[in-house]
Structure formats: C-alpha cells, structure tokens
Amino acid sequence: VQLVESGGGLVQSGGSLRLSCATSGFTFSRYSMSWHRQAPGQERERVASITWDGSITDYGDSVKGRFTISRDNAKNTVYLQMDSLGPEDTAVYYCQGRDSYAAARVYWGQGTQVTVSS
C-alpha cells in the first residue's frame, strides 16, 4: 500500500497550492479519503474529507470556503486545492484512506510540507 503526497512547497500569503495524493495497493474507489495537517507542536487535525464516490465532502471550519477536496477514481488520486493561504496554514499535510466497509482499515501517506510566508 502506498499513498504519496506531492505539491507542497513555499508560497506567499494569499497564494494557492494544489496537493495530490497518488495511491496504489488498495481498492481506492471503496475508500473515503481525507486530508489532515499537523503544525509543529500541535495535534494533527482533519482538513477535508470526501466519500468514496465523491458525492459528499466535508471541511474543517478553519478551511471552509478556501480549500476544495476532489478525487479521480480512474487515477486513484485525491487532490486538495488550497486558495487564500495564510501563515496559519503552514503544516505538514497528510492524506488518509479509510475503508468505507471496514472503518478500522486506515492508510496514511508520509506527508508533504506546506509553508506559507507572510
């Protein structure tokens, strides 16, 4: 099983980034996917999630209206479009897959760093 995040980097405040999480080794289309982030000294928080078929999305309060999660089941990839970034969005961003039929089966990626300069 592999979940590989990409697209992180350094961006100025107000800018945008698009993260990707390419997956392999499991049946992507039956997994709900989510993005989480962890800033230094803080707990990991859920940023956004999407159901297996993309029909339902949900966002953390801190990113509503700025971030958009999407998925392409043909490419086994989930995305996070991040707009209007601010320094408070600086963190390591992780993608997670959760089996829609066995919630205890969870996979994580290794994370990608996002740094927003003021």
Contacts in CASP RR format, 6 or more apart in sequence:
PFRMAT RR
TARGET T0000
AUTHOR 0000-0000-0000
METHOD contacts of the structure
MODEL  1
VQLVESGGGLVQSGGSLRLSCATSGFTFSRYSMSWHRQAPGQERERVASI
TWDGSITDYGDSVKGRFTISRDNAKNTVYLQMDSLGPEDTAVYYCQGRDS
YAAARVYWGQGTQVTVSS
1 23 0 8 1.000
1 24 0 8 1.000
1 25 0 8 1.000
1 26 0 8 1.000
1 107 0 8 1.000
2 22 0 8 1.000
2 23 0 8 1.000
2 24 0 8 1.000
2 25 0 8 1.000
2 109 0 8 1.000
3 21 0 8 1.000
3 22 0 8 1.000
3 23 0 8 1.000
3 95 0 8 1.000
3 96 0 8 1.000
3 97 0 8 1.000
3 107 0 8 1.000
3 108 0 8 1.000
3 109 0 8 1.000
3 110 0 8 1.000
4 21 0 8 1.000
4 22 0 8 1.000
4 23 0 8 1.000
4 109 0 8 1.000
4 110 0 8 1.000
5 19 0 8 1.000
5 20 0 8 1.000
5 21 0 8 1.000
5 93 0 8 1.000
5 94 0 8 1.000
5 95 0 8 1.000
5 109 0 8 1.000
5 110 0 8 1.000
5 111 0 8 1.000
5 112 0 8 1.000
6 19 0 8 1.000
6 20 0 8 1.000
6 21 0 8 1.000
6 22 0 8 1.000
6 112 0 8 1.000
7 17 0 8 1.000
7 18 0 8 1.000
7 19 0 8 1.000
7 20 0 8 1.000
7 112 0 8 1.000
8 17 0 8 1.000
8 19 0 8 1.000
8 93 0 8 1.000
8 112 0 8 1.000
8 113 0 8 1.000
8 114 0 8 1.000
9 17 0 8 1.000
9 112 0 8 1.000
9 113 0 8 1.000
9 114 0 8 1.000
9 115 0 8 1.000
10 115 0 8 1.000
10 116 0 8 1.000
10 117 0 8 1.000
11 17 0 8 1.000
11 85 0 8 1.000
11 114 0 8 1.000
11 115 0 8 1.000
11 116 0 8 1.000
11 117 0 8 1.000
12 116 0 8 1.000
12 117 0 8 1.000
13 85 0 8 1.000
13 86 0 8 1.000
13 87 0 8 1.000
13 116 0 8 1.000
13 117 0 8 1.000
13 118 0 8 1.000
14 83 0 8 1.000
14 84 0 8 1.000
14 85 0 8 1.000
14 86 0 8 1.000
14 116 0 8 1.000
15 83 0 8 1.000
15 84 0 8 1.000
15 85 0 8 1.000
15 116 0 8 1.000
16 81 0 8 1.000
16 82 0 8 1.000
16 83 0 8 1.000
16 84 0 8 1.000
16 85 0 8 1.000
17 82 0 8 1.000
17 85 0 8 1.000
17 114 0 8 1.000
18 79 0 8 1.000
18 80 0 8 1.000
18 81 0 8 1.000
18 82 0 8 1.000
19 35 0 8 1.000
19 79 0 8 1.000
19 80 0 8 1.000
19 82 0 8 1.000
19 93 0 8 1.000
19 95 0 8 1.000
19 112 0 8 1.000
19 114 0 8 1.000
20 77 0 8 1.000
20 78 0 8 1.000
20 79 0 8 1.000
21 33 0 8 1.000
21 35 0 8 1.000
21 77 0 8 1.000
21 78 0 8 1.000
21 79 0 8 1.000
21 80 0 8 1.000
21 95 0 8 1.000
21 109 0 8 1.000
22 75 0 8 1.000
22 76 0 8 1.000
22 77 0 8 1.000
23 76 0 8 1.000
23 77 0 8 1.000
23 78 0 8 1.000
23 95 0 8 1.000
23 97 0 8 1.000
23 107 0 8 1.000
24 76 0 8 1.000
26 107 0 8 1.000
28 73 0 8 1.000
28 76 0 8 1.000
29 52 0 8 1.000
29 53 0 8 1.000
29 73 0 8 1.000
30 52 0 8 1.000
30 99 0 8 1.000
30 100 0 8 1.000
30 101 0 8 1.000
31 52 0 8 1.000
31 97 0 8 1.000
31 98 0 8 1.000
31 99 0 8 1.000
31 100 0 8 1.000
31 107 0 8 1.000
32 49 0 8 1.000
32 50 0 8 1.000
32 51 0 8 1.000
32 52 0 8 1.000
32 97 0 8 1.000
32 98 0 8 1.000
32 100 0 8 1.000
33 49 0 8 1.000
33 50 0 8 1.000
33 69 0 8 1.000
33 71 0 8 1.000
33 78 0 8 1.000
33 95 0 8 1.000
33 96 0 8 1.000
33 97 0 8 1.000
33 98 0 8 1.000
34 46 0 8 1.000
34 47 0 8 1.000
34 48 0 8 1.000
34 49 0 8 1.000
34 50 0 8 1.000
34 69 0 8 1.000
34 95 0 8 1.000
34 96 0 8 1.000
34 97 0 8 1.000
34 98 0 8 1.000
35 46 0 8 1.000
35 47 0 8 1.000
35 48 0 8 1.000
35 49 0 8 1.000
35 67 0 8 1.000
35 69 0 8 1.000
35 78 0 8 1.000
35 80 0 8 1.000
35 93 0 8 1.000
35 94 0 8 1.000
35 95 0 8 1.000
35 96 0 8 1.000
36 44 0 8 1.000
36 45 0 8 1.000
36 46 0 8 1.000
36 47 0 8 1.000
36 93 0 8 1.000
36 94 0 8 1.000
36 95 0 8 1.000
36 96 0 8 1.000
37 44 0 8 1.000
37 45 0 8 1.000
37 47 0 8 1.000
37 89 0 8 1.000
37 91 0 8 1.000
37 92 0 8 1.000
37 93 0 8 1.000
37 94 0 8 1.000
37 114 0 8 1.000
38 44 0 8 1.000
38 45 0 8 1.000
38 91 0 8 1.000
38 92 0 8 1.000
38 94 0 8 1.000
39 90 0 8 1.000
39 91 0 8 1.000
39 92 0 8 1.000
42 91 0 8 1.000
44 94 0 8 1.000
45 60 0 8 1.000
45 62 0 8 1.000
46 60 0 8 1.000
47 59 0 8 1.000
47 60 0 8 1.000
47 62 0 8 1.000
47 63 0 8 1.000
47 67 0 8 1.000
47 80 0 8 1.000
47 93 0 8 1.000
48 57 0 8 1.000
48 58 0 8 1.000
48 59 0 8 1.000
48 60 0 8 1.000
48 63 0 8 1.000
48 67 0 8 1.000
48 68 0 8 1.000
48 69 0 8 1.000
48 80 0 8 1.000
49 57 0 8 1.000
49 58 0 8 1.000
49 69 0 8 1.000
50 56 0 8 1.000
50 57 0 8 1.000
50 58 0 8 1.000
50 69 0 8 1.000
50 70 0 8 1.000
50 71 0 8 1.000
50 78 0 8 1.000
51 57 0 8 1.000
51 100 0 8 1.000
52 100 0 8 1.000
53 73 0 8 1.000
54 70 0 8 1.000
54 71 0 8 1.000
57 68 0 8 1.000
57 69 0 8 1.000
59 65 0 8 1.000
59 67 0 8 1.000
59 69 0 8 1.000
62 88 0 8 1.000
63 82 0 8 1.000
63 89 0 8 1.000
66 82 0 8 1.000
66 83 0 8 1.000
66 84 0 8 1.000
66 85 0 8 1.000
67 80 0 8 1.000
67 81 0 8 1.000
67 82 0 8 1.000
67 83 0 8 1.000
68 80 0 8 1.000
68 81 0 8 1.000
68 83 0 8 1.000
69 78 0 8 1.000
69 79 0 8 1.000
69 80 0 8 1.000
69 81 0 8 1.000
70 78 0 8 1.000
70 79 0 8 1.000
70 81 0 8 1.000
71 77 0 8 1.000
71 78 0 8 1.000
71 79 0 8 1.000
72 78 0 8 1.000
72 79 0 8 1.000
78 95 0 8 1.000
80 93 0 8 1.000
80 95 0 8 1.000
82 89 0 8 1.000
82 114 0 8 1.000
85 114 0 8 1.000
85 116 0 8 1.000
86 116 0 8 1.000
86 118 0 8 1.000
87 116 0 8 1.000
87 117 0 8 1.000
87 118 0 8 1.000
88 116 0 8 1.000
89 114 0 8 1.000
89 116 0 8 1.000
90 114 0 8 1.000
90 115 0 8 1.000
90 116 0 8 1.000
91 113 0 8 1.000
91 114 0 8 1.000
92 111 0 8 1.000
92 112 0 8 1.000
92 113 0 8 1.000
92 114 0 8 1.000
93 111 0 8 1.000
93 112 0 8 1.000
93 113 0 8 1.000
93 114 0 8 1.000
94 108 0 8 1.000
94 109 0 8 1.000
94 110 0 8 1.000
94 111 0 8 1.000
95 108 0 8 1.000
95 109 0 8 1.000
95 111 0 8 1.000
96 106 0 8 1.000
96 107 0 8 1.000
96 108 0 8 1.000
96 109 0 8 1.000
97 106 0 8 1.000
97 107 0 8 1.000
97 108 0 8 1.000
98 105 0 8 1.000
98 106 0 8 1.000
99 105 0 8 1.000
99 106 0 8 1.000
END
